[in-house]
Amino acid sequence: MRRTDKFSGSFLQLEKSIQPLLKLASLITGLETIFVTYIDAVQQRQQVIWVEGSEDIQIDSGTELDWSDSMCRLLFNNDSIISTRVKDEYPHSTGASLGMQTFVVLPVRNSEQVIGSLCATSSRQHSLSPEATQQLELLAEAISLQLDQWHNISRLSQRYERTRKRLRKVKLHSEELSQKANTDSLTGLLNRRGFESRWTELKQQHESSSVAVIAIDLDNFKELNDKHGHAVGDDLLTAFGQALIQCSRDTDICARMGGDEFFWILSNATVANAQQAAKRLREQFKKLSQPIATECSLSIGIQVKSANLDDNLLLAADKAMYQAKGQGRATTQVAAPE
Ligand SMILES: Nc1nc2c(ncn2[C@@H]2O[C@H](COP(=O)(O)OP(=O)(O)OP(=O)(O)O)[C@@H](O)[C@H]2O)c(=O)[nH]1
């Protein structure tokens, strides 16, 4: 059976069950070519879905035509189901131009309307006995039921697919919103809200490895803002954000807590690891914040703990950072172990 490639999936199942019916139609009528069409009443188009039989009359599945050019329409309009003299009765028709002499058509309908047609044709003259006509009508009914069922199934699966796509869109949108809500727009780091959620997760999941908290504050940032303007201050914060991202691992938590204050949390890290990380960060920040690097340094506080993570760990790192400020800024202070 030749068929259109436009459809797939459940349509192939439908095709399998229609195929023997078309063969039967050929046996009943004695006509060589049998085909089924789909009629789109709104678009006024007709499409050949399946063709069974000889290649004598060139009808291809997938072929589309205007309803105004349809042989089926001509016969429907004459309240007829058969023409045995197509060339005489419809000399200017598509059927005549394709070499049809006999053309038989029966409507294929769903519960509301005609949705297609079952057609049989031949280049020779054939008559159709009343019994054959009756049998063909039964076949058209069977095809109608199958097509209608398939139509309903495919409508349902299209609706399901649309709902699935809509839900996916909503999910992506809400993920995007939540990502935005947790991110500091200037630096791309987590904001306070994002930090709190990650920090809570870490506290809940933490087992026994040591965790280093690095508190960082830009030195004399207010002065720099006042001297060069807010935009330069923003550029410097952005450069710091980039430096921190470049120095961190995927598992680290990097956040801008507000203004020029940041937290950097490293899992599985010792004091020495944290000091190394702080050193790398200073160097990277210096590189990325040219040409005003000389005017801005970092005060850094470190605290490391391996058990009972709580917010005191943050406070201790922060306190160490303020001690670094007190010692003249641009230094790293490690808090005493608790
Ligand atoms: N450009 C810019 N400035 C900001 C932003 N948020 C906060 N600030 C400014 O950052 C400055 C923070 O200054 P402070 O932390 O009080 O003090 P500081 O000048 O850094 O001095 P020390 O911390 O003692 O070294 C304030 O002047 C804020 O107005 C921002 O998003 N962009």
The ligand as a Tripos MOL2 file, in Angstrom:
@<TRIPOS>MOLECULE
LIG
   32    34     1     0     0
SMALL
NO_CHARGES

@<TRIPOS>ATOM
      1 N1         29.0930   51.5160   43.3350 N.pl3     1 LIG1
      2 C1         28.3710   50.8620   44.2520 C.ar      1 LIG1
      3 N2         28.5150   51.1770   45.5450 N.ar      1 LIG1
      4 C2         27.8070   50.5090   46.4600 C.ar      1 LIG1
      5 C3         26.9060   49.5010   46.1020 C.ar      1 LIG1
      6 N3         26.3340   49.0090   47.2310 N.ar      1 LIG1
      7 C4         26.8850   49.6820   48.2550 C.ar      1 LIG1
      8 N4         27.7720   50.6020   47.8040 N.ar      1 LIG1
      9 C5         28.5860   51.5190   48.5470 C.3       1 LIG1
     10 O1         29.6380   50.7990   49.1530 O.3       1 LIG1
     11 C6         30.1330   51.5710   50.2290 C.3       1 LIG1
     12 C7         30.4740   50.6340   51.3630 C.3       1 LIG1
     13 O2         31.2220   51.2990   52.2260 O.3       1 LIG1
     14 P1         31.5660   50.7630   53.6620 P.3       1 LIG1
     15 O3         31.5610   49.2710   53.6870 O.co2     1 LIG1
     16 O4         30.6760   51.4320   54.6230 O.co2     1 LIG1
     17 O5         32.9860   51.2630   53.9410 O.3       1 LIG1
     18 P2         34.2780   51.2330   53.0880 P.3       1 LIG1
     19 O6         34.4120   52.5490   52.3930 O.co2     1 LIG1
     20 O7         34.4330   50.0470   52.2360 O.co2     1 LIG1
     21 O8         35.3390   51.1910   54.2330 O.3       1 LIG1
     22 P3         35.9080   49.9380   54.9500 P.3       1 LIG1
     23 O9         34.9620   48.8070   54.7690 O.co2     1 LIG1
     24 O10        36.0660   50.3560   56.3840 O.co2     1 LIG1
     25 O11        37.2250   49.7050   54.3060 O.co2     1 LIG1
     26 C8         29.0350   52.5780   50.5680 C.3       1 LIG1
     27 O12        29.4660   53.8640   50.1790 O.3       1 LIG1
     28 C9         27.8620   52.1610   49.6950 C.3       1 LIG1
     29 O13        27.1070   53.2710   49.2340 O.3       1 LIG1
     30 C10        26.7350   49.2040   44.7170 C.ar      1 LIG1
     31 O14        25.9760   48.3330   44.2930 O.2       1 LIG1
     32 N5         27.4910   49.8860   43.8310 N.ar      1 LIG1
@<TRIPOS>BOND
     1     1     2 1
     2     2     3 ar
     3     2    32 ar
     4     3     4 ar
     5     4     5 ar
     6     4     8 ar
     7     5     6 ar
     8     5    30 ar
     9     6     7 ar
    10     7     8 ar
    11     8     9 1
    12     9    10 1
    13     9    28 1
    14    10    11 1
    15    11    12 1
    16    11    26 1
    17    12    13 1
    18    13    14 1
    19    14    15 2
    20    14    16 1
    21    14    17 1
    22    17    18 1
    23    18    19 2
    24    18    20 1
    25    18    21 1
    26    21    22 1
    27    22    23 2
    28    22    24 1
    29    22    25 1
    30    26    27 1
    31    26    28 1
    32    28    29 1
    33    30    31 2
    34    30    32 ar
@<TRIPOS>SUBSTRUCTURE
     1 LIG1         1 GROUP 0 **** ****
